[in-house]
Amino acid sequence: MFPFWEHNHQVRVIAQRTLRAFWEKHPKAEQPLRSWLQEMKRGSFRRPSDVRRHYRSADFVGDDRVIFNIGGNKYRLVVHMSYRRHIAFIKFIGTHRQYDRIDAATVGRAK
């Protein structure tokens, strides 16, 4: 027998408050981020190819990190995907300009 969570493939998004804080400062980002959040929660992303199939413009960097273009590429979202545990950890959300100043492979890591 497999534990019940092995059959529940919905993705949990950790640190949704980070998204809320961002859209409070950037109101135009709210609807695109809410849409992404709902898609992610409903999705079944078991491997990077599942993400690619759903988000064609997503980019992948090391450490199972995915970069999502949000709001017509006005904003960038960096997420660490734990495919096995079905968890998306928000590592960064910012404008395209802010994104250009970070290293997507390491942003949000504990020092």
C-alpha positions in Angstrom: 0.0 0.0 0.0 1.2 3.5 -0.8 0.5 6.4 1.6 -2.4 8.6 0.6 -0.2 11.5 -0.4 1.4 9.4 -3.1 -1.9 9.7 -5.0 -2.6 13.4 -4.4 -0.6 15.1 -7.1 -1.8 18.7 -6.5 1.1 21.0 -5.9 1.4 22.9 -2.7 2.8 26.4 -3.1 5.0 27.5 -0.2 5.3 31.2 0.7 2.2 32.4 -1.0 2.5 35.5 1.2 5.6 36.4 -0.9 3.3 36.6 -3.9 0.7 38.6 -2.0 3.3 41.1 -0.7 4.6 41.6 -4.3 1.2 42.2 -5.9 0.3 44.7 -3.1 3.3 46.7 -4.3 2.6 45.9 -8.0 -1.2 45.7 -8.4 -0.9 44.9 -12.1 0.8 41.6 -11.1 -2.1 40.4 -8.9 -4.2 38.8 -11.6 -1.4 37.0 -13.5 0.1 35.8 -10.2 -3.3 34.6 -8.9 -3.8 32.7 -12.2 -0.4 31.1 -12.0 -1.1 30.1 -8.4 -4.4 28.4 -9.3 -2.8 26.6 -12.3 0.0 25.4 -10.1 -2.3 24.2 -7.3 -4.5 22.3 -9.9 -1.5 20.9 -11.8 0.2 17.6 -11.6 3.8 18.4 -12.2 5.8 15.2 -11.5 8.8 16.1 -13.6 10.3 19.0 -15.5 8.7 17.9 -18.8 5.2 18.3 -17.2 6.1 21.9 -16.4 7.4 22.5 -19.9 4.3 21.0 -21.4 2.1 23.4 -19.5 4.4 26.5 -19.5 6.2 26.6 -22.8 8.1 29.8 -21.9 9.4 28.4 -18.6 13.2 28.2 -18.2 15.1 25.7 -16.1 18.2 26.3 -14.1 20.0 23.9 -11.7 18.6 22.6 -8.4 15.2 22.0 -10.0 14.5 25.7 -10.3 12.0 27.0 -12.8 11.7 30.6 -14.1 8.2 31.6 -15.0 7.3 34.6 -17.1 4.4 36.3 -15.5 2.1 39.0 -16.9 3.4 39.0 -20.5 7.0 38.7 -19.2 6.7 41.9 -17.1 7.5 39.9 -14.0 9.7 36.9 -13.3 9.0 34.2 -10.8 11.7 31.7 -9.6 10.4 28.5 -8.0 12.2 25.5 -6.6 10.1 22.5 -7.6 10.2 19.4 -5.3 8.6 17.1 -7.9 8.6 14.1 -5.6 6.9 16.0 -2.8 4.6 18.0 -5.1 5.8 21.3 -3.6 6.7 24.6 -5.3 8.9 26.8 -3.1 8.8 30.5 -4.1 12.4 31.8 -4.2 12.0 35.1 -6.0 9.3 37.3 -7.6 10.3 40.6 -9.2 10.1 42.8 -12.2 12.1 41.9 -15.2 14.7 44.5 -14.3 15.0 43.1 -10.7 15.4 39.6 -12.1 18.3 40.8 -14.3 20.2 41.6 -11.0 19.9 38.2 -9.4 21.3 34.7 -9.9 18.2 32.5 -10.4 20.2 29.4 -9.5 21.0 30.6 -6.0 18.5 33.3 -5.1 16.6 32.5 -1.9 19.1 29.9 -0.6 19.9 29.9 3.1 23.4 31.2 3.6 
